[in-house]
């Protein structure tokens, strides 16, 4: 057997071992998450036995109401309205946040001009953006979308800004040495190194966007998850409040595992598999 064949066989064995270890880690992590959910439900059930149902309803009552809500068409309408507002706001935030982050990270002038204002914008509470947009644009979809866009932009910008500081500058210099255009350096050298930071920013901004749009809907819009939560809160119906909160949470999880995870897997498929295994 030649040395080349031996190396190929060893590489195949190593790849199979890595995949097997990854499957074991995934299974172990899945069981741990399942146990944590069961423990949470158990604690919830025990607490509900000592509290009034109007304060802490039992889990089965909340899940039953959640199932009932899923059988009603209005539930999907309210969730859909909120999702559209989130997607619209996220589109604004992603474009503006990545652009600002790159300007701050790749240009000293851009950093000096923008860093203070971005940090100030990041510290402003989300409810303030909601109130301002309602005062500026009225109680409509535009106010909700812009509140999300303005509120989530600083978080994305800061993440991208910090990500550019971790870029291997030698690769940029190498690209310039090979006479790559500025656009080629950006797309072929900078952006691939920023993918983990972009994905992290998207995850954070998605959660923040849901919170902002819910606040705006709660403040006065006539549709959406926030409006529905406010309606049931006004009727002192804790079962419905928790049922809609769970629906809200499930929608976020679906966005994470059905959208962000596949995007992450596709964009990072070029990266080598980890050669180590974490402890149990």
Secondary structure, 3 states (H helix, E strand, C coil): CCHHHHHHHHHHHHHHHHHHHHHHHHHHHHHHHHHHHHHHHHHHHHHHHCCCCCCCCCHHHHHHHHHHHHCCHHHHHHHHHHHHHHHHHHHHHHHHHHHHHHHHHHCHHHHHHHHHHHHHHHHCCHHHHHHHHHHHHCCCHHHHHHHHHHHHHHHHHHHHHHHHHCCCHHHHHHHHHCCCCHHHHHHHHHHHHHHHHHHHHHHHHHHHHHHHHHHHHHHHCCCCHHHHHHHHHHCCCHHHHHHHHHHHHHHHHHHHHHHHHHHHHHHCCCCCCCCCCCCC
